[in-house]
Amino acid sequence: MVYMTTALSCSQLPYSQLPTLMTRMTGDEKHGPSATSTLDVLWVLYHDILRVDAAHPDHPDRDRFLLSKGHGPMAYYAVLAAHGFLTPADLDGFGSFDSTLGFHPDGTLVPGVEIGSGSLGHGLGLAVGSALGLRLTGRRTPRVVVLVGDAELDEGSNAEAIQFAGRVGLDRLTTVVIDNDSAGLGWPGGIAARFAVEGWSTVDVDGRDHDALRRAFTVEHPERPLAVVAHVESKSA
């Protein structure tokens, strides 16, 4: 089997269709701002960056995307539908009793979803383990990308994961932090400094600017993991 090498070959629907896809999900969602804050980052990742294929979602050489910020998954489901992992009709059952599309994504039920998420603070550690496991088994091509929220970084498990990844130089790991100003404590010097002090390469970027996001995700970072801090409008705006 010849495996795809670019994300573009799996695109099914254009970005302009995402609002229509999201409006199909009428379940009792409590985290609308969490969903919309991730929309542009998710689109750029799946449209331009990730080597994934809806026809072969479990291919061993696929890139891995882990959604740690699992609450408010409407944007994630919409992007998966736009790229062929789900059908638009699947979105209509969002949040219903017998739907596979719950209020937190389930990696055992939804094609293309790597992990079950929603309980904050777990995704980054799982991504570190995935990147390390791929390295140890000799798979140097797959990239591991994890999306976390700014407030989620207050979880102690993330501090340990950030420290370890920097120490062992997991250069196939990228962490995307969606900064919608929801953290209660913040970090001296900004979010990027939290990663840089542990040996990560870092980029601050406008989380709504697709060109800037593409540049951020393709920056060279040899022998270092990459942290992309995507700034979006405040959660309270």
Secondary structure, DSSP 4 states (H G I P E B T S, - for coil): -PPP-SGGGG--S-GGGHHHHHHT--S--S-HHHHHHHHHHHHHIIIII----TTSTT-TTS-EEEES--SSTHHHHHHHHHTTSS-GGGGGGTTSTT-S--SS--TTTSTT--S---STT-HHHHHHHHHHHHHHTT--S--EEEEEETGGGGSHHHHHHHHHHHHHT-TTEEEEEEE-S--SS--TT-HHHHHHTTT-EEEEEETT-HHHHHHHHT---TTS-EEEEEE---TT-
